[in-house]
Every structure is written in structure tokens, then in C-alpha cells.
């Protein structure tokens, strides 16, 4: 997302989550941040926390980091749709929005399907926040 920043710091990741919370309300399930080998769960709803142990959460975050470590420049060149700002994955019981910030850092947030706004609004709000100061 940002060529000028080396990584997304944890405090900025928390600010992103707090920016999305009013849009999502109780539909916000979980937010995680990663930077290199550092991983942090920013927030997790109680019912979601009961579904995963610490090792499973670490594996999920590792998977997100590997996705971000892919080649966004290649995708940008291939699809000619501009910079890759986020990905969304629609699952049976929820949606995952991943904001890869650099090849070593990013944020992922999961929501229930009944989120109070459109998925486009969530993605655009998060991308605009991360592009800002």
C-alpha cells in the first residue's frame, strides 16, 4: 500500500480498527496486525476467541503475511487496476478483509455477513485511512 513507509506500526493498525468499528458495529469479529515476525491480535469478539487457540491464530496470521509477501507489483502490472490496496475473502460464515501495507506488514479484519454497511465502504474506508497521514 505504501511505498514510502517501511511498515505499519501497531498503533496505526489499532487506529484503523477503531475507524472501521463504527461502520461494522457488532459485526466486527476480529482484527490482527503483523509486522515481520511480530503478530498481535488487536481485538477479538468473545465468541470468536472461543473458536481458536493461540497456535491457530498464529497460523492464520502467518498465512496473511505470506499473502502480503507475494508480488503486489506483479499483480498491479498484470491487472492494470492500480495499486493493490486490499483483498476480501467471502466465507460461509463471514468475510475477511486484508490490508497488506507492505511486504512485511499489514492488518486483517473479519466481519459477519450482516455488517451494517457495504463491503465496498469498509474496504475503501480502510484503504483511505492507510493512505492518509
Helices and strands as residue ranges (DSSP letters): H 10-24, G 25-27, E 28-35, E 38-44, H 46-49, H 54-68, H 72-79, E 87-91, E 94-100, E 105-111, H 119-131
